[in-house]
Amino acid sequence: MSIHNKLKQLEAELSKEIIGQSLLINRLVVALLADGHLLVEGAPGLAKTRSIKALSTGVEGDFHRIQFTPDLLPADLTGTDIYRPQDGSFKFQRGPLFHNLILADEVNRAPAKVQSALLEAMGERQITVGKETYPLPDLFLVMATQNPIEQEGTYSLPEAQLDRFLMHVKVDYPSAQAEKEILKLVRNEAKHGNNEAAPLAIKISQQDLFDARQEVLAVHMSDELEDYLIQIILASRNPEKYGEDIASWVQFGASPRATIALDRCARAFAWLLGRDFVIPEDIQNVAHDILRHRVLLSYEAEAEGVTVDGLVSELLRRVAVP
């Protein structure tokens, strides 16, 4: 079986376990292929935790869930030096960040010091404890969740950390038909005495995944499309070039990381669809998830009821497609 078919089967198997969340499933696989991290926002009970746990059963590697709370310490993530009285030495005991797939549940409940520890892990793929620096696994993906409803006792994620997330995905409630299928799935699991998602019928090795990433990087993007992609990012920084009505909406535009993320995700999205070239629709499909957390709206925009998604849609409508 080709690497592409294996990844398509992984996506299909996830769809059987995570019903009514096709966007989240697609973005999880895209993030795997683009070697990035996901910030997932949605109300409780929308299968955010179940999705990453199900993914971990279909990919070679270990999984760890971290519940973020206000009393969490950086050492609870990174690990710490343990004193050994028998010989008077210190031995480093690794923390949960040394796993391959990490669920950072309710990430915005942790204080700034914990956020900075996670920031280094996500951005530099390493952990520093004292004077020592330890590399993280080659396969390392953080899926962080945050609840948009209950904001009491939360800490806003700093812009520098938000920028480290490849995509910010918003998940919504499933349809009535999907809700019916969820009931059937849960009843079936209960009959078999299992309240967890069953292991997926496919197991992708890390080497296969790394090979798939190389194929994604080889997906062709024309010079015209590359210029189009860059113009979308530049439009978020200088919206006045695309209309006086949106000139006052942006306080800060997207960083160069957004350009890189949009390029990688558009290629991964095209590759998953079986193409070896990118078309404008690939870029447009992932643009909202790439820019949603990287563009900071002005007070004027918020006063007018403008959302980041609305701004991105407007920019996509106004930037000329090659």
DATA-V145203 format. One record per residue. NEAR is the number of other C-alpha atoms within 12 Angstrom. Layout:
BEGIN
near=NEAR
near=NEAR
END
This chain:
BEGIN
near=11
near=15
near=27
near=30
near=20
near=25
near=41
near=29
near=27
near=36
near=38
near=26
near=31
near=40
near=31
near=29
near=39
near=40
near=35
near=29
near=34
near=30
near=29
near=40
near=38
near=38
near=42
near=46
near=46
near=45
near=44
near=45
near=40
near=39
near=38
near=41
near=45
near=47
near=44
near=45
near=34
near=28
near=22
near=21
near=20
near=29
near=34
near=42
near=36
near=32
near=44
near=44
near=33
near=37
near=49
near=40
near=30
near=36
near=38
near=24
near=26
near=27
near=29
near=27
near=30
near=32
near=25
near=31
near=25
near=21
near=17
near=25
near=25
near=30
near=27
near=27
near=37
near=39
near=26
near=26
near=20
near=17
near=13
near=12
near=9
near=9
near=8
near=9
near=11
near=15
near=17
near=22
near=20
near=24
near=29
near=31
near=43
near=34
near=30
near=34
near=43
near=41
near=39
near=38
near=30
near=38
near=42
near=35
near=32
near=33
near=25
near=26
near=23
near=32
near=38
near=29
near=30
near=49
near=33
near=27
near=38
near=40
near=28
near=22
near=30
near=24
near=33
near=29
near=26
near=14
near=10
near=16
near=19
near=24
near=23
near=29
near=23
near=21
near=35
near=40
near=44
near=43
near=48
near=46
near=41
near=37
near=29
near=21
near=13
near=16
near=15
near=12
near=18
near=22
near=23
near=22
near=30
near=24
near=21
near=22
near=33
near=36
near=35
near=39
near=41
near=47
near=46
near=40
near=37
near=31
near=30
near=22
near=24
near=24
near=15
near=12
near=13
near=21
near=20
near=15
near=20
near=27
near=19
near=17
near=24
near=23
near=16
near=18
near=17
near=15
near=11
near=13
near=12
near=14
near=14
near=23
near=33
near=28
near=24
near=28
near=21
near=25
near=26
near=33
near=22
near=26
near=17
near=24
near=34
near=24
near=22
near=32
near=32
near=21
near=27
near=37
near=27
near=20
near=28
near=23
near=29
near=18
near=14
near=17
near=28
near=27
near=22
near=32
near=42
near=30
near=30
near=43
near=38
near=29
near=37
near=45
near=32
near=25
near=32
near=18
near=19
near=25
near=18
near=12
near=18
near=31
near=25
near=28
near=36
near=33
near=22
near=25
near=34
near=38
near=29
near=24
near=29
near=40
near=32
near=30
near=40
near=45
near=43
near=40
near=45
near=46
near=44
near=46
near=43
near=35
near=35
near=37
near=24
near=20
near=21
near=23
near=29
near=36
near=30
near=30
near=21
near=31
near=39
near=33
near=28
near=39
near=46
near=38
near=41
near=48
near=47
near=36
near=38
near=41
near=40
near=31
near=33
near=22
near=16
near=18
near=23
near=18
near=12
near=16
near=15
near=23
near=26
near=33
near=28
near=24
near=38
near=39
near=25
near=27
near=38
near=32
near=16
near=21
near=28
near=19
near=21
near=15
END
